[in-house]
Amino acid sequence: MDLTIHQNCPSCGADIELSEADRLIRCPYCDVQNFMVTRGALRFVLPDKAPDHILRRNMLYAPYLRFKGNIYYCKGKYLKHKVVDTTQLGTSGTVLPPSLGLRPQAMPVSLVTDAVEGHFLRQTIKAKTLLERAAQLTVIASEDIDAPFYHRAYIGETVSCIYLPLYLQNDLLYDAVTNTALGKETLVGEMRAQSMHYKAVWSPHFLATLCPRCGDTLSGAHDSLILSCYNCQSCWEETKNGFQSISWNAVVSNNKGMYYLPFWKLSVRADGIEMQTFADFLRITNQPLVIQQRHKELALHFFLPAFKLRPSTFLRLGKNMTLSQERLPQSEQQMPKRMHPVTLKRIEALQALKSVLAEAAVSKRKLLPKLPIVRFHSMGTELIYLPFKDKGHDFVQEQTGIPLAQAVLRFGRKL
């Protein structure tokens, strides 16, 4: 589930409500549009109900690391996956709860700003440790726990820090959200001595959504990672220094009313196994068809969704589009009007290559043990928009006939 976040508009200062995935922010008060850029993990604070006599500068804030994302792993003869949303205590403390439970989903949180006074306890547990603990949840649920691991990938993950407000009263440490006593914390003095105040680097900064090439307004949905300019027909992704243009194309349909879904077309070279062409891909995955000369002349491309989906659908759609790529006509730079937002970064699509390869394998028992020695090298990436016809409950890709349930597509924007 997404967090509900309170944030001040960077233009007029009005209080606006966002979801965790929002990047393109349009203020309902001043109607100014900005693109939010994060510097590291976002930091949030839960709302508190501390008594009035508790000075804000004496408040304590305990960090909890939150992991939300999909974990794919190959174990034994199986390819498995799991959606994980968990919070874990990120510092030492004998009476602090080990997790925030459902609080982040049940109540609105606020971005940490300079208006939040008090002492922020230092994070002593690394985010990598949280990922390892989240991955252990998949092992516990594994049917064959003693089988060897061949591969693990985190796709579409979000790591953030949520602070639990605390205060001291009568030598007891209190949870300021519920005003309940947690107990006598012997490490409070040590933790406060090692605490810190708000740092400006914690807050996101905002970019004006003007096309760097022509100056027109960039377009996108609230959760778009890629913005588009219809004036000069360009696409842009955020970098540390602003926006950078990316290569894109579209398979344009003659039929009106098409909905265009974005895919990452990944041109790769594989080491560890002989897989340089599309014919090699068909042979390695043991597809039930006769390999033709045209397959040998086709370079190796993967077509992976550039939007978040639940793991089983993501793997199936990526496999089917990759296997059906020769049926796609020549693309061109003509920007469609109805486009689904890009919500999955291309670096994460690259990390999903082994999982999609495993999904495509007819005999997983033979292919999975080879995954540890496989290395994919990116030879180029391109964003390509493919036309899907609205069939009511499903979208159906025009050239290949591959379906995608509309409900699954909507649910993916909440992952």
N, C-alpha and C positions, 0 to 999 in steps of 0.2 A: 504494500500500500504506500501511496505517496504521503509525504509530510505536508501539512498545511503551514505555510510560513508567512509571518508578518514582516513586511519590509517597507522602508520609506522610499518614495519615488525619488530617484536621483536628480530629477529636474525641479519638481515643485515641493518635495518633502512630504507629500500626503502619504498616509498609511494605506498600503495596498496589500492584498492577500494573494499569495502565489502558491503554486504547488512545487514540489521538490524538483521536478523535471523542467520547470520554466527557464528559458534562456532569453527569449525575445519578449520584452516586457513593455506593454502599452498601458500607460497610466490612464485610468478612467476619468481623472479629474482634469489634467492638463493635456491629455491626448498625445503626449510625446512618447516616442518609441525608442527604447534603448536595448542593447544586447549585453547581457550580464556575463562577465568573464571571471572565473574563479581562479584563485591562486592557491593551489593545494586543496586539501579537504575543507569543505564548508563547516563552519562552527555555529551551532544553534544552542539556545538556552530554553529550558522549559519554563512556563510561567509559574511564579511563586505566590504564596499567600502568607509571607512572613509577617509577624506582628509589627505594628507601627513603631514600637520601641526598639526594634532591631535596626541598627544603623546599616545602611546599604553598603558602606565602605568596609564593614566587617563581615559581609556575606562571603561564603565559600562556594566554589563551583567545582564539582567533581566531574571529570571527563568520562564519557562512555563512548566507545567506538561502535559505530553502526556499519554493518555490511549488508548491502542489498544487491542481489544479482543472481546470475545463473551459473552453476558449476557443472561442467561436463567432465566426465572421466571415463577412461577405458580400463576395464579391470577383468582379468580372465578372458572370457570369450564374449563379454558384453560391453556395449556402449550405454552408459547411463547418464542421467542428468538430474538436477534438483534445483528448485527455486528456494533461495535462502534469504531471510530477512531477520537479522539478529542484532542485538546490542549487548556489549560486554564491557564490564568495568575496565577502564584504561589506566588505573592507578592503584596504589596500595591503600588498604584501609580495612580494618578488621570488622567494622560494623556496617560498612556500605553494602547495599544490595548488589549481587553479582550482575544483574541485568535490569533494564528499565521496563521490561515486559511490554505491555501494549500502550504505555503512556505516549510515546512519540506519535502513534497513529491515532490515539484517542483525543489528543488536545493539540491546539496550535502551538507552534514554536516560533521563536524570533531569532533572526540572525544576530550574532554577537557584534555589538558596536561599542563605540566609546561611551555610550550612555549607560552601559552596564558596569556599575561599580563593584568592587570587591576583589577577592583573591581567587584566581584560577589555578587550581591544583595542576601540577605538571603531569603530563601523560608519560607514564613509565613503561607502558606496554606498547610495542610497535604494531603498526597496522599489519605487517606481515604475519605476526603471531595470530591476529584476529582471522586473517584469511586461512591460516592453517587450521585453526579451531573450527571455522565454518566448513572447511573441507572434511574434517573428521565426522561431521554430521552425516555426510554422504556415505562414509565408510560404515558407520553404525547401521545404516539402513541397507547396506549391501547384502545380497543373498549369499554371496560366496566371499566371505570376509578374508579367507586365506589365499585367494587367488592373487597373482601378481598384478601390480599397477603398471600400465604402459603409458598413460597420458592423463593429464589433468589441465583444464583451462577454465579461467574465469571470464565470462563474457557479459558485457553490459553491466558491470559491477559499479556500485557507488559506495564509496567509503567516506563517512562524515563523522563529526564529533558532536555529541549532544551533551550539554552540561546539566547536571542535576544541582539545583540551588540548595544550600545547606546553611544552618546557622547554629551557634552555640548558645546554650542557656542553662544555667545551673549545672555546669560541667557535663552537660549531655549534648550530643550532636543530634540536631533535628532535620528531618526532611522538610524543606520549606514549601514543597508542593502540597503536602497533606498536613503539615504541622504535627507530625508524629515523631516521637523520640526514637532514634535508631539505637542508642546506647552510649556508653562512655567510650569515646575514641581516644586511645592512648597515643596515637600518632598525629593528632591534630597540630600540635606545636611544630613537629618536624615537617609536616606537609605544608603548613602556612609559611614556614621559613623558606621553603623551596618553591613557593607559589610565584605567580607573576600576575601583572595587570594586563589589561587589553593591549593588543598590538595591532597597529594599523594594517599590517600585512594579512591579518585574518579576514578582513572584509573584501568582498568582491569589488571589482571596478567595472565601469560601463563604457561601451563603445557606441558612438553615434552610428545609426544604421543608414549611412549614405554610401552609395557605390563608390569605391576608390577609383573606378575607371571613368565613370560619366557623371557622378554626383547625384544620380537619381536615388529615390528611396528603395532600400532593399526589402524584399518580401519574404515571408515565412510564417509558420505557425508558432504558437507560444513555446513549443518544445523543440523547435528546429535547431539542429546543429549546423546546417548549411543554409545560407540565405541566397536568394536569387534576385537578379536584376533583369526585369523584362525589357528595359530600355536598350541595354547593350548586350542582352542575351549572355549573361555570365553568372557563374555560381561562386560563392565565397565561403571559406571556412575561417574560423577565428584562430589566430596564432598569438604568440606573446606580444607582438608589436602591432596588432591590428587584424585586418582581414587579408587573406591570401586567396588568389583565384585557384580553382581546381578544374581539371579536365572533366568534361561532361558531354553526354549525348542523349538522344531520345529516339526510340523506335516510334515514329509518328503514325498514328492510325488515320485512315480516311473516314472512319465512323465517328460521329460526334458523340459527346457524352462519356467518353472513356475516362477512367480514373487511372492515373499513372503512379506506379509504385517504384521507388528507387532501389537499385541494386548496385553493389560494388562489383565491378568487373575487374578481377584480380589476375594479372598476368604474372605467372610464377615459374620458377625453375626449382626442381626438387633434387636434393642430394640424399644419398643413402639407399635409394631405390631408383631404378631406371624409369623416370616419368618426366618426359620432356614435351610430349605432344598429347593431343586429345586421345589418340589411339592408345598411348601408354596408359592413360587414365582408365580407359575402358578395359584394357587387359589386366591392370593391377586390381581393379575392383571386380573383375570376373563377370562383366555384364553379358547377358544371354543374347548376343547378337554377333554377326559376322563383321569383323573389322575390315573396312574398305580403304581404298587409297586416299579418299577425301579425308578420312579420319587422321591418317598419317601426316597430311599436309596442314592440318589445323593445329595452331599453337595451343598450349595448355592454358586455359582460362577457367577460373571459378566464378560463378555468379551467386553472390551471397546477399541476402536481404540487408539493406542499409537502414533497417528499422527494427525495433525490438519486438520479439515474439516470444511466446512461451517455448521452452527448449525443444520439445518434440516437433512443433510446427516449423521452427527455425531450421532444424536439421533437414526435415523432409523437403521444405521449399528450396533450400540451398542445394540439396542433392538433385532434385527434379529439374531445377533451372540449369544447373551445370550439365546434366546429361542431355538436356534438350536445346543446348545453345546453338547447334547448327541449323535449327529451324527458325532462328531469329533473323529477320531481314537486316539490311544495312541501316545503321543509325545515322542521325543527322542532328545538327545543333539548331533545333526548333523547339523552344521552350513551351511545354503544355500549360494549359491554364489550371487544370485540376490535378495537383500533385500532392502526394502524401509526404509529410515531413521526414527528413533524414534524422533519425534518433539514435543511430548506432555508428560510432566512429569507425573509420576504415582500419585503424590499428587493431580494433577489436575483431573486425572481420578477418584480418590476417591471422589473429590468434585462434580463430575458429576453423582454420583450414584442416587441421588434423582430424577434428571431430566430424566435419562434413565428409572427409575422405573415408573415415571409418563407417559413417552412416551409409555411404554409397556401396561399401563392400558387400557383395553377396555372401562371401564366406569370411565372416569376421574372425573366426578361429585362426585363419591363415594370415590375415593382414594385421591384426592388432599387435602381435608380438614384434612387428617391424617398425611400429610407430616411434619408439625411442631413437632410432637411427635416422629417421626422416627429418630433413631440414628444408624448409621452404624459403626461397629467396625471391623477394618482390622485384619484378621487372617492370612494373608500372601499374597504376590503378586509375580507374575511370568510373565516374558516377554515371549510370545509365538508367533512364526512366523507361519502363515497359508498360504498354497499355493493357488495362484490365477492364473487362466489360461487367457492368453492374447487373447481376442476375437476381437481385432481391436480397437473399440471404448470403450469397457468395459473390466474390469477384473472380472472374475467369480470365486468365491470360489469353489474349487474342490469338497469337500464333501457335502456342503449345497446348492450349486447353487446360493448363494447370490451374486448379481452383484454390481459393483461399477464403475461408469463412470471414465475413465482415465482423462478426462478434469477436473472433480471435484477434483481428487487426485492431479493434478498439481496445481490447484488454491489454494488448501489447504496449500501449502508450501509458499504462499504469505500472509497468514493470520497472 
